[in-house]
Amino acid sequence: MSSTRTRGGRSPLASVGLHATLIVAAVIAVFPVLWILLTSLKPQQHAITTDFVKEPTLGNYTYLLESSHFLSWFANSVLVAGVTTVLGVFIAATTGYAVSRFKFPGMKPLMWTLLITQMFPMAILIVPLYNLMGDLGLLNQPVGLIITYLTIAVPFCAWMMKGFFDTIPVEIDESGRVDGLNPFGTFWRLILPLAKPGLAVTGFYSFITAWGEVAYASAFMVGDENLTLAGGLQTFVTQYTSNWGAMSAASVLIAIPAAIFFVFAQRHLVAGMTAGATKG
């Protein structure tokens, strides 16, 4: 009987079925990305055809870099996503550490407030946030988008970082105080180096929030040179025009920074997510 089963205890038929299912799932996951890549290499007249490759060309990328505002959109997105990531990580980490280690008046209402803010759909917040940004003179300004994205990323990340800091022994803080460190010194020099997985998840979530968000970027930013990538991408396909080749090429280039960020952060992501989810 042992000869008819694999090492994992499955029969050959079950093993074949499992591998076939995994292959189909992988093809389904990769196909849309591959299709966008191939579309970006087609000339405009063949962009919506079902041919995988027809008259391949780099013309869409040339048009994108030389005849559009793509580089301005890219620079705006890097600025907004970069600042959002740095501030998001810092604010979420310090908030999570404070709630994890200290007891202070209003701590529970603060955590409930952070949680409740995640329950509101993005669509219903656009108008009030638009009016608020208008009153503050932050419309069409990168700082307005940065503040908006921080309100999305920080509450979730602060909850997650609290769960992660809860897994770090309090004795480490006590040893820091014995050595003469103040609370911030203990946090900065002793706790943060141990919190790299949680920081990686926080940074990744903050970056993706700012890099790929469309609704706020389209509502708060106007003018071709002021748009971020998410807003600029929509200009290629409108009610009157449709440049699918350029849009596909832009999608490919937009995905590259996110993929690079993921590659650097991915070894910490699983550990950080697990720690934040299992400790309250």
C-alpha positions in Angstrom: 0.0 0.0 0.0 2.9 2.4 0.8 4.1 2.1 -2.8 0.8 3.5 -4.1 1.0 6.6 -2.1 3.3 9.6 -2.2 5.6 10.6 0.7 2.9 13.0 2.0 0.3 10.3 2.3 -1.6 11.2 -0.9 -2.5 8.7 -3.6 -0.9 9.4 -7.1 -4.3 10.5 -8.4 -4.8 13.0 -5.6 -1.3 14.3 -6.1 -1.9 14.8 -9.8 -5.2 16.6 -9.0 -3.5 18.8 -6.5 -0.7 19.8 -8.9 -3.1 20.3 -11.7 -5.2 22.6 -9.6 -2.1 24.6 -8.5 -1.0 25.0 -12.2 -4.4 26.2 -13.2 -4.5 28.7 -10.3 -1.0 29.9 -11.2 -2.0 30.4 -14.9 -5.2 32.3 -13.9 -3.1 34.6 -11.6 -0.4 35.3 -14.2 -2.5 35.6 -17.3 -3.9 39.2 -16.7 -0.4 40.5 -16.0 1.0 38.7 -19.0 -1.8 40.0 -21.2 -1.2 43.6 -20.1 2.5 43.2 -20.8 1.8 41.8 -24.3 -0.8 44.6 -25.0 1.8 47.2 -24.1 4.0 45.8 -26.9 1.3 46.0 -29.6 0.7 49.0 -31.9 -2.4 51.0 -31.2 -4.4 49.5 -34.0 -3.9 46.0 -32.6 -4.2 46.9 -28.9 -7.6 45.3 -28.4 -7.2 42.3 -30.7 -6.9 38.8 -29.2 -3.6 38.1 -30.8 -0.9 37.5 -28.2 1.8 39.2 -30.1 1.2 41.1 -33.3 3.8 43.5 -34.8 5.6 44.0 -31.5 6.9 47.5 -30.8 8.2 49.7 -28.1 6.3 52.7 -29.5 3.9 52.8 -26.5 6.7 53.2 -24.1 8.4 55.8 -26.3 5.1 57.8 -26.5 4.7 57.4 -22.7 8.1 58.8 -21.8 8.5 61.4 -24.5 5.0 62.7 -25.4 3.0 62.5 -22.2 3.3 63.8 -18.6 4.2 60.3 -17.3 7.5 61.3 -15.7 5.8 64.1 -13.9 3.1 61.7 -12.6 5.8 59.3 -11.6 7.7 62.0 -9.7 4.5 63.1 -7.9 3.6 59.5 -7.0 7.2 58.8 -5.6 7.0 62.0 -3.5 3.5 61.2 -2.1 4.1 57.5 -1.6 7.6 58.0 -0.1 6.5 60.6 2.4 3.4 58.7 3.3 5.4 55.6 3.9 8.0 57.3 6.1 5.4 59.2 8.2 3.0 56.3 8.3 5.7 53.9 9.7 6.8 56.5 12.3 3.3 57.5 13.4 2.0 53.9 13.5 5.1 52.5 15.3 5.1 55.2 18.0 1.3 55.0 18.5 1.4 51.2 18.6 4.3 51.2 21.1 2.6 53.8 23.3 -0.6 51.9 23.5 1.2 48.6 24.0 3.5 49.8 26.9 1.8 52.7 28.7 -1.6 53.2 30.4 -3.0 56.7 30.0 -6.4 58.4 30.1 -8.3 57.9 26.8 -6.3 54.9 25.6 -9.3 52.7 24.9 -11.3 55.5 23.2 -8.2 56.2 21.0 -8.0 52.5 19.9 -11.7 52.3 19.3 -11.5 55.5 17.2 -8.7 54.0 15.1 -10.8 50.9 14.6 -14.0 52.8 13.8 -12.3 54.9 11.1 -11.7 51.7 9.1 -15.4 51.0 8.9 -16.3 54.0 6.7 -16.4 53.3 2.9 -14.0 55.5 1.0 -16.7 56.8 -1.3 -18.6 58.6 1.5 -15.5 60.4 2.7 -14.5 62.0 -0.5 -16.9 65.0 -0.3 -16.2 65.9 3.4 -12.5 65.5 2.9 -12.7 67.5 -0.3 -14.4 70.4 1.5 -11.9 70.1 4.4 -8.9 70.2 2.1 -10.5 73.1 0.2 -10.9 75.1 3.4 -7.3 74.4 4.4 -6.0 75.3 0.9 -4.6 71.8 0.3 -6.4 70.9 -2.9 -4.1 70.2 -5.8 -1.2 69.9 -3.3 0.8 66.8 -2.6 0.6 67.4 1.1 -3.2 67.1 0.9 -2.9 63.6 -0.6 -0.3 62.6 2.0 -2.5 63.6 4.9 -5.4 61.8 3.4 -3.5 58.6 2.8 -2.1 58.8 6.4 -5.7 58.7 7.7 -6.2 55.5 5.8 -2.9 53.7 6.6 -2.1 54.8 10.2 -5.2 53.4 12.0 -4.8 49.9 10.6 -1.0 49.9 11.0 -1.2 51.3 14.6 -3.4 48.3 15.6 -1.1 45.9 13.9 2.0 47.4 15.5 0.4 47.3 18.9 -0.1 43.5 18.4 3.5 43.1 17.3 4.9 45.2 20.3 2.9 43.0 22.6 5.0 40.0 21.6 8.2 41.8 22.6 9.1 41.1 26.2 8.6 44.1 28.6 11.9 43.1 30.3 13.7 44.6 27.3 12.2 48.0 28.2 13.1 47.6 31.8 16.7 46.8 30.9 16.8 50.0 28.8 15.6 52.1 31.8 18.3 50.4 34.0 20.9 51.5 31.4 19.6 55.1 31.7 17.6 55.3 28.5 14.4 57.4 28.4 11.2 55.9 26.9 11.9 57.2 23.4 15.5 56.0 23.6 14.4 52.6 24.7 11.9 52.5 21.8 14.4 53.7 19.2 17.5 51.8 20.2 16.1 48.5 21.7 12.6 47.9 20.5 12.6 49.0 16.8 15.5 46.7 15.8 13.3 43.8 17.0 10.2 45.1 15.2 11.5 44.9 11.6 8.8 42.4 10.5 6.1 44.7 11.7 7.7 47.8 10.3 8.0 46.0 6.9 4.3 45.3 6.8 3.5 48.8 7.9 5.8 50.3 5.3 4.4 48.0 2.6 0.8 48.8 3.4 1.4 52.6 3.6 3.3 52.5 0.3 0.7 50.5 -1.6 -2.1 52.7 -0.1 -0.5 55.8 -1.6 0.9 54.3 -4.8 -2.2 52.7 -6.2 -5.1 54.7 -4.8 -7.3 56.3 -7.4 -10.4 57.9 -5.9 -8.8 60.6 -3.8 -6.0 61.2 -6.3 -8.6 61.9 -9.0 -10.7 64.1 -6.8 -8.1 66.2 -5.1 -5.6 66.7 -7.9 -6.2 68.5 -11.3 -4.0 69.5 -14.2 -1.9 67.1 -16.1 1.3 68.0 -14.4 -0.1 67.7 -10.9 -1.6 64.2 -11.2 -0.2 61.1 -9.7 0.1 57.9 -11.6 -3.3 56.6 -10.6 -5.0 59.8 -11.8 -2.8 60.2 -14.9 -3.6 56.6 -16.0 -7.2 57.6 -16.5 -6.4 60.2 -19.1 -5.5 57.6 -21.7 -9.0 56.1 -21.8 -11.8 58.7 -21.7 -15.3 59.0 -23.2 -13.8 60.2 -26.5 -10.4 58.6 -26.7 -8.9 55.3 -25.9 -5.1 54.7 -26.0 -5.0 51.2 -24.6 -1.4 50.6 -25.6 -0.1 53.6 -23.6 -2.3 52.7 -20.7 -1.0 49.1 -20.7 2.6 50.4 -20.9 2.0 52.8 -18.0 0.5 49.9 -16.0 3.6 47.8 -16.5 5.9 50.7 -15.4 3.7 51.5 -12.4 3.9 47.9 -11.2 7.7 47.8 -11.2 8.3 50.0 -8.1 5.6 48.1 -6.2 7.2 44.8 -7.1 10.7 46.1 -6.1 9.3 47.3 -2.7 7.6 43.9 -2.2 10.9 42.0 -3.0 12.8 43.9 -0.3 10.0 43.6 2.3 8.6 40.1 1.6 10.9 38.2 3.9 9.5 40.1 6.8 5.8 40.3 5.7 4.6 36.9 6.9 6.2 37.2 10.3 4.9 40.7 10.8 1.3 39.9 9.7 1.2 36.8 11.9 2.4 38.7 15.0 0.0 41.5 14.5 -2.9 39.2 14.0 -2.3 36.8 16.9 -1.7 39.1 19.7 -4.2 41.7 21.0 
